[in-house]
Amino acid sequence: MPTVELIELWRGGMLESVHRGHAVVWDAGGMVAAWGDPDAVIFPRSSCKMIQALPLVESGAADAAGLGTEQLALACASHSGAAIHVTRVQAWLDGLGLAEADLRCGVHMPQDKDEHRRLTCSDTAPCQIHNNCSGKHAGFLTLNRHMRADAEYVLPDHPLQQAVRTAFEEVTDEPSPGYGIDGCSAPNFATSVKGLARAMAAFANPQGGGRGDAMRRLVAAMVAHPELVAGETRACTDLMRAMGGRVAVKTGAEAVFVAIAPDRGIGIALKIADGGTRASEAAITALLIDAGLLDADHPVARRLLTAPLTNWRGLEVAELRTAAGFPA
């Protein structure tokens, strides 16, 4: 089945742009709803960081290192590189007796405006701790030390990444057809949209101890610290705050978005085919509203989906709409 129209942009009474994609809602009983092709294979990118963090918790490495909820939230984060992020990751590495050079995520300027300005105005170069994935990599380093494995923990055949792949395939309940190298240099294992939704439903319906406890702890950490999972003005942070800690959400590059709703027992996964973040944020907002998890009149919902778009003079010039039949 091909992609379907999910989000539209209208200007001057005319349809200007259309974002197509796939979306799946899953619960403990199976697929609740789907648009597009549930079997479409995608790279989940950063939307699956809570899966990548499972071995950290399941192995006992998190407890052995004394990690708290802030560190677990950062392990699932694509943070903005703000002071609240970089200071915590630095302290985490210090506690491990490790340094920035032990990370393998690479360097980029932070998204956070204040930290970006501070670095620019002081003529200071960013470091790997500013990387949006530095929390995930601090988690990898914590697990790697626990495993007593070699330093190149991002290599696909490294025992750590093999542990991640095993967890990934178990919670998606399907073998991964392969991997790509993510922006942070770690392998990103492919799965279907329904596999990703199935995994999110597993986090929403954790069973027993062991992995179930690990899932509960990671979701609880995300919703307890939404500011650490992304950052101020970011969709993940704002949506989790708007839903009062009832739902964990996580974006991924190239317009992937997931949601975990324990009180409803559902997981959601979506992919916008053109990679447009604007559309993935609007689509997840629409699905959360449809599921009764987010008030359509909440300012965050309006900003991401229903409010008119303005130009540089503040004039209302366009609007986003859900396509016919989406959500339903």
N, C-alpha and C positions, 0 to 999 in steps of 0.2 A: 504494500500500500504506500502511495507517495505521501509527501508532506501535505498538510492542509493549512488553510489560512487561519491564523490565530489572532493577530493584532493588526489593525489598520490605522493609518494616519490620514485624516481628512483636513483639507484646507480649501477655503472658499467654496464650500459645498461640493467639492470634488474629492474622490479617492486619489490620494497622491502616492502613498506607499503601502505595501502589504508585506507583513512578516509571516512566513510560513514555518511550520515545524511539527513537532511531535510532543505529546504529553500523555502521561499515564498516572492514574490514581489507583493505589493498591491498598488492600487491608489484609487481615489475617486469613481471610477466605479466598483471596485472589484478586483479580483485576476488577475494580469498581467501575472505571470509565477510562476511555482512551480516545485520543484524537491523532490522526496521522497513522504512522506505523509503529506499533509497540515493539516490534522486532528490529527496528532500525538500530544499527550498531554505532555507538558514539564513544568518544573519549569523555569521561565525566569531568576531567580536569579537577579543579579545586573543590568541586561540589562533593567529592568523596573523601574529604580529609578526615571525617570522623571514622570512616572505614580504615584508612591508613593508620589511624591512631589506635585501633583495636589491639594490635599486638603489644603496644606500649603498656596498656592497662592489663590485658589478659596474662601477660608473661610475669607480672609482678614487678616489672621494672619501675613503673610509676610509683608504687608504694615503697620500693626499696630506696628510691631517690627522694622520697618525702614530697612528691608533687601534690599540690593542692588544686582547687578548682580553677584558679587563674591560669596555671600552666596547662591544664587539660583544655581549657578554652582556647589558649594560644596554639596548642597542637592542632586544633581544628580550624585555625584562623587563616584568612587572607587579609591581614591587617594593613592599615594605612601607613605604618611607619611613624606614628605619632610618638611623643615622649612616653605616653603610658605603655606603648608596645615595646619600644626599644629598651627602655630601662628594665622592664620585666624580663625580656629575653636575655639581656646582659647579665642580670642577677641569676637567672637560671643557669647560664653557662658557667658563671663564677662558682655556683654551688656544686657543679659537676667537676670543677677543677679543669675546665676546658676554656677555649678562647674562640674569638670570632673566626680565626683561621681554620678551625676544625669544621666549620660549616662548609657545605658544598652547594649552597643555593645560588651563589652569584650576587652581584651588586646592581641595584637600580635606585634612582632617586625616590624618596618616599612620596606617596600620594598626599599625605597630610600637608596642608598648606603651611602651617606654622613651622613644622620641621623642615619642609622644603625651603622656606624663606630663611630659616636660621642657618642652614648649610650654605645656601647661596650667598647670603650677606657676609658670612664669616669666611667665605672661600674654603669651605671644608668639604672634602669628598665624602659621599655616603659610604657605608660599609655593608657587609652582608646582613648585619642585624636589621638594617632598614628594609631588606627584602620582605615582601609581603608573606613569604613562606618561611620566615626564620623561626617562627614558633613550631611549625611542623618539623623543621629540621632539628631544632633543639630536642623535640620528642624523639626523632630518629637517633640522635646522638645518645640520649638517655638509654634507649633500648639497645643501641649498639654496644655501649659500655657494659650493660647487663649481660649481653651475649658474648662479650669478650671477642668480638669480631674485628676485622681489619678496618682501617680508617675510611676506605672508599665505599661508604655505605649506600651510595646512590646507584651503584652498578646493578644492572638487572639480575645478575646471577649471584649477587651478594646474599648471604643468609637472611639479612633483614628484609630485603625486598622480596625474597621468596616467601617469607612469613606474611608480608603484606599481601602478596598475590594469593596465598592460600586463604586468608581471611576474606579477601575480596570475592573470590570465586564461591566461597561458602555462603556468604550473606546475599550475593546476587543470585545464587543457586543456578549458576551456569558457568561453564568454562570460558575464560577470556580468550578471544581469538588472537590476541596480541597486545602490544603496548606501543606507545609513543613516548618520547622524552618530553617532559613538561618544561615549562619556562624555568623552573627551579632545578632542573637537571635530574629529577627523580623520574623513574618510569611511571607512566600513567596507563593503567590497564583498561582496555576497552570492554564494553558490555553493551547490552541492549538497553533501550529506554525502560522497558518493563523490568529488566534485571535491576536497574538502578532504583526504580520505584519499589520493587520487591525488597531491596536492601533497606530502603528508608522505612518501609512498613515493619521490617524486622526490628529496627531501632524503636519504632513506635509501640511494638508489642514484644518487649524483651522477655525471654523465657528463662526461668530458673536462675541459678547462680552462674559463676564463670563468665561466659560471654554476655549473658543477660545483664549481669551486674556491670560489666564494662560498658555496655551500651547505655544503661541508665546513667552512669557517672558522666559519660561524655556529653549526652544530651543535657543533663542537668547543669553541667559546666557551661555549655553554650548559652543556655537561656539565662543563667545567673550572671553572665558577663558579656552581654551583647556588644558592648563597646570594645571588647578585646577581639571578638570574632571578625570585626570589620573596622568600624571607626565612625566618628561623627559625620552625619549626613549620608552615610552609606546605606544602601537598601537593606542589607542583612541586619544591621544594627537597628535601623528604624522599624523594620517590620517586626522583629522580635519584641522590641519595646511596645509597639502598638498592640501586640497580642498578649501582653502581660505575662510573658514567660510560659505561655501554653504551647508554643510551637517553636521548634528550632528550624531555621532556614539557612541555606548556604548556596552561594553562587559559585560558578566556575567560569573560567575563560571561554570564549566563543559561545556565550549565551546558553549555558546550562544553568539550571536552578533546581534545587530540591527543597522539600519540606518534610518535617517529622512532627506529627501531631499525636502524642501519646494519649490524650484524653478522648480522641476520636479513633485512635488505632489505625490511622492511615499514613501512608507515605506517598509523596508526590515527586515526580521527576519530569522535567521538560527540557527540550532542546530547540532553540530557534536556528533554522537552517542557515541563515545568512550571518550568524554570529553577532547579531545586534543586541547589545546589553539593554538598551531602552526597551526592546520588545520582551526580553526574558523577564525583566523586572515587572513589566505590565502584565505578562501572562501569569506569573506566579501570584501576583496580587489578585487577579481575576479568579484564580482557582481557590485561593484562600478565602475570598469573599463568598464564592459559591459553596464552599464547605462549611460556612457559618463560623469561621475562625477569625475573621477580620471584618470590622464594621466598614461598609462601603463609604460612609461619611467621615471616617477617620481622616485627619489631615495627611497622614502618610499614604493611605489608599488613594486619596485624591491626587496627591503629588505624583504618584507612580502610574496612575491609570486614568482617572476621570477628570482631573482639572484641565482647563484649557491651557494650551501651550502659548507662551508669550514670546514676542520678539525682543530685541535689545532696547526698544523704547517702552516696553511693558504692555504693548498692545496684544490682545488676545487674537491669535491668528490661525490656530489649528487645534486639533484635538485627536487623542488616541481613542480608539474604540475596539471592543472585542469583535471579532468576525462572527458572522451568523453561525450559530451552532456551537460556539465556544464561549463560556464553558459548556452550557447546555440549557 
